[in-house]
């Protein structure tokens, strides 16, 4: 029911502002604090960024599908839960699977690339945006089609089915009333 133009606008605003936030956070961690140096994780940040940058477009795209599929399933499950503990638990397993599997989510990569670059990772800005494009397209397919569109189709079909059942009930009820009226009039005629 939402126009595609509005969806694209929301995605663009969300993507852009998330990227701005990730850049700010990478700057703060890289230049304004010793957060990663204190725990000896600078080399790890560089290794993660360079590994993600070295993947092929197709690999990043496929990992993007899997990443957002898991994220959206987690969000969907959390939406269905009523208690906070249920929401946390519903999010925990799919997100943990996504992170442990090393899948590529565009928003996560918007942080991993800049933080690695801040600490000296050998990644060009063009390669970063190329891989962000691959992850973003994969995320759209994984979350928007494989979760969102599937749920939309299922619930739309259930809605149609309920409407059809309602029409059948109304029709059956009208048929019973007509039959009852005909029976009464036929009995009345015989008297």
C-alpha positions in Angstrom: 0.0 0.0 0.0 3.1 2.2 0.2 4.3 3.8 -3.0 7.6 2.5 -4.2 8.8 6.2 -4.4 8.2 6.5 -0.6 10.0 3.2 0.1 13.0 4.2 -1.9 13.1 7.6 -0.1 12.9 5.9 3.3 15.6 3.5 2.3 17.8 6.3 1.0 17.4 8.4 4.1 18.0 5.4 6.4 21.0 4.2 4.5 22.6 7.7 4.3 22.0 8.6 8.0 23.2 5.2 9.1 26.4 5.7 7.1 26.9 9.1 8.6 26.4 7.6 12.1 28.9 4.8 11.3 31.4 7.3 10.0 31.0 9.4 13.1 31.4 6.4 15.4 34.5 5.2 13.5 36.0 8.7 13.8 35.3 8.7 17.6 36.7 5.3 18.2 39.7 5.8 15.8 40.7 9.3 16.6 39.1 10.5 19.8 39.5 7.4 22.0 41.8 4.5 22.5 38.9 2.1 22.8 40.2 -0.6 20.4 43.9 0.0 21.2 43.3 -0.6 24.9 42.0 -4.1 24.2 44.5 -4.8 21.3 41.8 -5.0 18.6 43.2 -2.6 16.0 44.7 -5.5 13.9 41.4 -7.3 14.1 39.5 -4.3 12.8 41.9 -4.0 9.9 41.7 -7.7 9.1 37.9 -7.7 9.1 37.7 -4.7 6.9 40.3 -6.0 4.4 38.7 -9.5 4.3 35.3 -7.9 3.5 36.8 -5.7 0.9 38.6 -8.7 -0.8 35.4 -10.7 -1.3 33.9 -10.8 -4.8 30.7 -8.8 -5.5 28.7 -12.0 -5.8 30.0 -13.3 -2.5 29.1 -10.1 -0.7 25.7 -10.1 -2.5 24.9 -13.6 -1.4 26.1 -13.0 2.2 23.9 -9.9 2.1 20.9 -12.0 1.3 21.6 -14.3 4.2 22.3 -11.5 6.6 19.2 -9.5 6.1 17.1 -12.7 5.9 18.2 -13.5 9.4 17.9 -9.9 10.7 14.3 -9.6 9.3 13.3 -13.0 10.7 14.6 -11.9 14.1 12.7 -8.6 13.9 9.6 -10.3 12.7 9.8 -12.8 15.6 10.5 -10.0 18.1 7.4 -8.1 16.8 5.3 -11.2 17.5 6.6 -11.6 21.1 4.7 -9.7 23.8 7.2 -9.6 26.6 10.6 -7.9 26.5 12.4 -11.2 27.4 10.6 -12.8 24.4 11.6 -10.0 22.1 15.3 -10.2 23.2 15.3 -14.0 22.8 13.6 -13.8 19.4 16.3 -11.4 18.2 19.2 -13.2 19.9 19.5 -16.4 17.8 19.0 -15.0 14.3 21.4 -12.1 14.9 23.9 -14.4 16.6 23.8 -16.7 13.6 24.2 -13.7 11.2 27.3 -12.4 13.1 28.9 -15.8 13.7 28.5 -16.8 10.0 30.3 -13.6 8.8 27.5 -12.5 6.6 27.4 -9.0 5.2 24.9 -6.4 6.3 25.2 -3.0 4.6 24.9 -1.1 7.9 27.4 -3.3 9.7 29.8 -2.9 6.7 29.3 0.8 6.9 31.1 0.7 10.2 33.6 -2.1 9.5 35.1 -0.5 6.4 35.7 3.0 7.9 37.0 1.7 11.2 39.5 -0.5 9.4 40.4 2.4 7.1 40.9 4.7 10.1 43.5 2.2 11.5 45.2 1.7 8.2 43.4 -0.9 6.2 44.3 -0.9 2.5 40.8 -0.3 1.1 39.9 2.3 -1.6 36.8 4.4 -1.2 35.6 3.1 -4.5 36.0 -0.5 -3.4 34.2 0.3 -0.1 31.2 1.7 -2.0 31.2 -1.2 -4.5 31.0 -3.7 -1.7 28.4 -1.6 0.2 26.3 -1.7 -3.0 26.6 -5.5 -3.2 25.6 -5.9 0.5 22.7 -3.4 0.1 21.3 -5.2 -2.9 21.6 -8.5 -1.2 20.0 -7.1 1.9 17.0 -5.8 -0.1 16.5 -9.2 -1.7 17.0 -11.2 1.6 14.8 -9.0 3.8 12.5 -7.3 1.3 11.7 -10.3 -0.9 12.5 -13.5 1.0 11.0 -12.3 4.3 8.8 -9.3 3.7 7.2 -10.3 0.4 6.7 -13.9 1.6 4.9 -12.7 4.7 2.9 -10.2 2.7 1.8 -12.9 0.3 0.9 -15.4 3.1 -1.1 -12.8 5.1 -2.7 -11.5 1.9 -3.8 -15.0 1.0 -5.1 -15.6 4.5 -7.0 -12.3 4.3 -8.5 -13.3 1.0 -9.3 -16.8 2.4 -11.1 -15.2 5.4 -13.0 -12.9 3.1 -14.0 -15.9 0.9 -15.1 -17.8 4.0 -17.1 -14.9 5.2 -18.8 -14.7 1.8 -19.5 -18.4 1.9 -21.0 -18.1 5.4 -23.2 -15.1 4.3 -24.2 -17.0 1.2 -24.9 -20.2 3.1 -26.8 -18.3 5.7 -29.0 -16.6 3.0 -29.5 -20.0 1.4 -30.7 -21.5 4.7 -33.0 -18.5 5.2 -34.5 -18.9 1.7 -34.9 -22.6 2.2 -36.5 -22.1 5.6 -38.9 -19.5 4.1 -39.7 -21.8 1.2 -40.3 -24.7 3.6 -42.6 -22.6 5.8 -44.6 -21.3 2.9 -44.9 -24.8 1.4 -46.1 -26.1 4.8 -48.5 -23.2 5.1 -49.8 -23.8 1.6 -50.6 -27.5 2.4 -52.6 -26.5 5.4 
